[in-house]
Amino acid sequence: MTQTIILRGQAQRDLAKRIIDAAGPDFVVTVSAPKRSTDQNAKLWAMLSDVSRAKPDDRAHNPETWKALFMNACGHATRFEVGLEGEPFPVGFRSSRLSKKQMSDLIEFVYAYGTQRGVMWSEPMPDYSA
């Protein structure tokens, strides 16, 4: 039995408590922060494309590599491997696993980095922290 409940109000909290009370031995309960939104994801990719086109500090990377660099700078687990031709490539990062707060922090970091380096943003910076 797998149940996912989004705690939006007292009714959902009561349901979660009933399910926990009915659970047998060795069941596992996980409570997590909400995952990043599709709007946040779209915003991040637009920003990564803007940074890629701007080539700040003469760094020419594709948006995927910029994503890995920014996630690493924000403390998220990333690493770079050496490709078959000796070129580095990023592995081990998944922004889909970020919470809304973590994604908001990442977007704000990219925005600050790019703004300091003269990146022209293709769209304004709305508040995605909610």
N, C-alpha and C positions, 0 to 999 in steps of 0.2 A: 504494500500500500504506500503510495506516494501522494502527498498533499502539499500544495503550495497555496498559501494564504497571504494576501497583501493586507497588512494591518492599517486599514483606513479609518476605522472607527471601532466602537465598543462591540458591535455585533461580530466583527471579524476576530477581535481579541477573545471574545467568549467562545467562538467556534474553535479557535486554536487551543484554548484551554481544555475544551471537551475532547478534542482529538488526542491531546497529550494524556489526559486522564484515561482514555480508552486504549492507549498504546500498550503493547505487551513488553515483556522484558527484552532488553537489548535493542529496542528501537532507537533511532538517532534523530535528534531535533537540531535543526540548523536555523539560526536567525541571522539574516544578512541585510546590509544596507541595500537600497534599490540600485539596480545596475544603471549604467549610463543610458541616456535616451537616444533615440534615432536622430533627433534634432542636434544633440551634442555631437554625435558621430559625424553628421553631415557638415557641421560647422568646423570640426577639427580637420576633416579632409579638404575643405575649401581653404582653410588657413595653411595647411601643409603644402597645397599646390601654390598658394601665393608666395610662401617662403621659397619653395623650389624655383619658381620663376625669377625671384629677386636675386638669388645667389648671394646672400649676405656673406660678408667677409670672404668673397670669392670662392665660396663652398658650393660646388655644383653637385647636388644630390637629388635623387627622385623623392617624391613625397613619402614613400615607404621607409626610406633610409632616414629622412628627417623625423618621421614618427618615432623610430627606434632611438634616435639621438635625444629627442625631447623626453621620451619616457625614461631613458637612462638618466638624464639630467634631473628628472623629478623623483628619482629613487626607485623606479619600477624595474623589476628584473629584466634585463636585456643582456645580450652578449653578441659578439661578432665572431664569425668563423671565417676561415680562409677558403675561398672558392677553388674550384679545380684549376683555374688559370692564375691563382695567387691573389685574386681580388677579395677584399673583405665584404661580407654581407651580414645583415642583422638576422638573428634568430631568437626565439624564446620570448617574444613580446605579444601580448594580446590586449588591445584596448577594450575589447568586448567584455573583459573580466573586471574592468574598472567600475567602481561605484559612481553614482552621479557626482558626488563630492570630488572624488579623485579625478574624474573627467573634467569637471569644472576647473580644478586646480591646474590640470595639464593645459587646457585651453588658455587660461590666464597666463601661464608661463610662456606659451608659444606667442601669445599676443604681445607680452612685454618684450620678449626677445626680438621679435620682428619689428615692433615699433621703434625700439632703440637702434635698429639697423636700417631704418627707412623703408621697410616693406610696405607696399601699397596694398591695402586690404581690399578684396573684391566685394566685401559686404561689411556693414557695421558690426560692432562688438556688442551683442545683446547679453543679457544676464541669463546664463544657463545653469545657475547654481540650484535652482528649484527643482 
